[in-house]
Amino acid sequence: MDLPSGTVLVFDRDEDLIVFESFVDATNYLEAMDVSDGEYTAAYSPEGGVLALTAPEGPEGPVVLTRTGIGDPADLERRVAHYW
């Protein structure tokens, strides 16, 4: 199944997977406090593009999600396989 390119896949410390339909959905759902505390260990686009999750204004500010320009489809595949 192909996912839309705007889909965001986020993994937490427990290696659980959260899937969002868009960057906006991800940043609206995720809390800056959790991002600052390192709750989320990885974020990817469906193609394996590495996404950076940050909380530049600290635990009370917004969550920012950006494309890094780095691809790691092998790590994404490994994480998804482990999750399943």
Short mmCIF file of the C-alpha atoms (twelve columns), coordinates in Angstrom:
data_MODEL
# 
_entry.id   MODEL 
# 
loop_
_atom_site.group_PDB 
_atom_site.id 
_atom_site.type_symbol 
_atom_site.label_atom_id 
_atom_site.label_alt_id 
_atom_site.label_comp_id 
_atom_site.label_asym_id 
_atom_site.label_seq_id 
_atom_site.Cartn_x 
_atom_site.Cartn_y 
_atom_site.Cartn_z 
_atom_site.pdbx_PDB_model_num 
ATOM 1  C CA . MET A 1  0.000  0.000  0.000  1 
ATOM 2  C CA . ASP A 2  1.403  3.356  -1.006 1 
ATOM 3  C CA . LEU A 3  0.985  6.210  1.444  1 
ATOM 4  C CA . PRO A 4  0.618  9.843  0.344  1 
ATOM 5  C CA . SER A 5  3.938  11.710 0.370  1 
ATOM 6  C CA . GLY A 6  2.738  14.040 3.142  1 
ATOM 7  C CA . THR A 7  2.230  11.150 5.564  1 
ATOM 8  C CA . VAL A 8  4.364  11.249 8.713  1 
ATOM 9  C CA . LEU A 9  5.476  8.113  10.574 1 
ATOM 10 C CA . VAL A 10 6.658  8.717  14.136 1 
ATOM 11 C CA . PHE A 11 8.211  6.149  16.464 1 
ATOM 12 C CA . ASP A 12 8.312  6.563  20.214 1 
ATOM 13 C CA . ARG A 13 10.658 5.211  22.893 1 
ATOM 14 C CA . ASP A 14 8.641  2.020  23.146 1 
ATOM 15 C CA . GLU A 15 9.026  1.580  19.369 1 
ATOM 16 C CA . ASP A 16 5.313  2.123  18.855 1 
ATOM 17 C CA . LEU A 17 4.309  3.715  15.570 1 
ATOM 18 C CA . ILE A 18 2.007  6.707  15.157 1 
ATOM 19 C CA . VAL A 19 0.938  7.590  11.600 1 
ATOM 20 C CA . PHE A 20 -0.313 11.056 10.654 1 
ATOM 21 C CA . GLU A 21 -1.905 12.110 7.389  1 
ATOM 22 C CA . SER A 22 0.106  15.336 7.244  1 
ATOM 23 C CA . PHE A 23 2.787  17.485 8.849  1 
ATOM 24 C CA . VAL A 24 0.016  19.692 10.268 1 
ATOM 25 C CA . ASP A 25 -1.737 16.730 11.873 1 
ATOM 26 C CA . ALA A 26 1.549  15.566 13.412 1 
ATOM 27 C CA . THR A 27 2.528  18.949 14.840 1 
ATOM 28 C CA . ASN A 28 -0.989 19.569 16.158 1 
ATOM 29 C CA . TYR A 29 -1.093 16.187 17.926 1 
ATOM 30 C CA . LEU A 30 2.437  15.852 19.314 1 
ATOM 31 C CA . GLU A 31 3.243  17.792 22.465 1 
ATOM 32 C CA . ALA A 32 6.370  19.921 22.741 1 
ATOM 33 C CA . MET A 33 7.016  18.586 26.246 1 
ATOM 34 C CA . ASP A 34 7.239  15.024 24.881 1 
ATOM 35 C CA . VAL A 35 9.446  16.119 21.982 1 
ATOM 36 C CA . SER A 36 11.762 17.969 24.411 1 
ATOM 37 C CA . ASP A 37 11.887 14.908 26.676 1 
ATOM 38 C CA . GLY A 38 12.952 12.647 23.791 1 
ATOM 39 C CA . GLU A 39 9.725  10.610 23.781 1 
ATOM 40 C CA . TYR A 40 9.879  10.328 19.993 1 
ATOM 41 C CA . THR A 41 12.982 8.605  18.672 1 
ATOM 42 C CA . ALA A 42 12.438 8.874  14.908 1 
ATOM 43 C CA . ALA A 43 10.177 10.411 12.293 1 
ATOM 44 C CA . TYR A 44 10.014 9.526  8.598  1 
ATOM 45 C CA . SER A 45 8.227  10.211 5.371  1 
ATOM 46 C CA . PRO A 46 6.799  7.098  3.654  1 
ATOM 47 C CA . GLU A 47 9.793  6.992  1.287  1 
ATOM 48 C CA . GLY A 48 12.239 6.812  4.210  1 
ATOM 49 C CA . GLY A 49 13.094 10.501 4.361  1 
ATOM 50 C CA . VAL A 50 14.305 11.426 7.825  1 
ATOM 51 C CA . LEU A 51 12.214 14.128 9.490  1 
ATOM 52 C CA . ALA A 52 13.390 16.261 12.403 1 
ATOM 53 C CA . LEU A 53 10.992 16.789 15.294 1 
ATOM 54 C CA . THR A 54 11.912 19.749 17.465 1 
ATOM 55 C CA . ALA A 55 10.426 22.015 20.109 1 
ATOM 56 C CA . PRO A 56 12.580 25.135 19.627 1 
ATOM 57 C CA . GLU A 57 10.656 27.217 22.179 1 
ATOM 58 C CA . GLY A 58 10.802 24.539 24.853 1 
ATOM 59 C CA . PRO A 59 8.162  22.303 26.380 1 
ATOM 60 C CA . GLU A 60 5.392  24.917 26.213 1 
ATOM 61 C CA . GLY A 61 5.946  26.001 22.612 1 
ATOM 62 C CA . PRO A 62 4.982  24.537 19.261 1 
ATOM 63 C CA . VAL A 63 6.313  21.349 17.722 1 
ATOM 64 C CA . VAL A 64 8.216  21.851 14.470 1 
ATOM 65 C CA . LEU A 65 8.615  19.091 11.891 1 
ATOM 66 C CA . THR A 66 11.091 19.536 9.029  1 
ATOM 67 C CA . ARG A 67 12.567 17.463 6.234  1 
ATOM 68 C CA . THR A 68 16.296 16.882 6.754  1 
ATOM 69 C CA . GLY A 69 17.186 15.927 3.195  1 
ATOM 70 C CA . ILE A 70 18.565 12.633 4.517  1 
ATOM 71 C CA . GLY A 71 17.065 9.301  3.538  1 
ATOM 72 C CA . ASP A 72 17.217 6.124  5.573  1 
ATOM 73 C CA . PRO A 73 14.650 3.717  4.126  1 
ATOM 74 C CA . ALA A 74 16.467 0.739  5.663  1 
ATOM 75 C CA . ASP A 75 15.985 2.080  9.199  1 
ATOM 76 C CA . LEU A 76 12.334 2.880  8.481  1 
ATOM 77 C CA . GLU A 77 11.805 -0.656 7.180  1 
ATOM 78 C CA . ARG A 78 13.527 -2.127 10.240 1 
ATOM 79 C CA . ARG A 79 11.408 -0.058 12.629 1 
ATOM 80 C CA . VAL A 80 8.146  -0.918 10.856 1 
ATOM 81 C CA . ALA A 81 9.038  -4.626 10.810 1 
ATOM 82 C CA . HIS A 82 9.857  -4.517 14.522 1 
ATOM 83 C CA . TYR A 83 6.599  -2.705 15.252 1 
ATOM 84 C CA . TRP A 84 4.546  -5.335 13.400 1 
# 
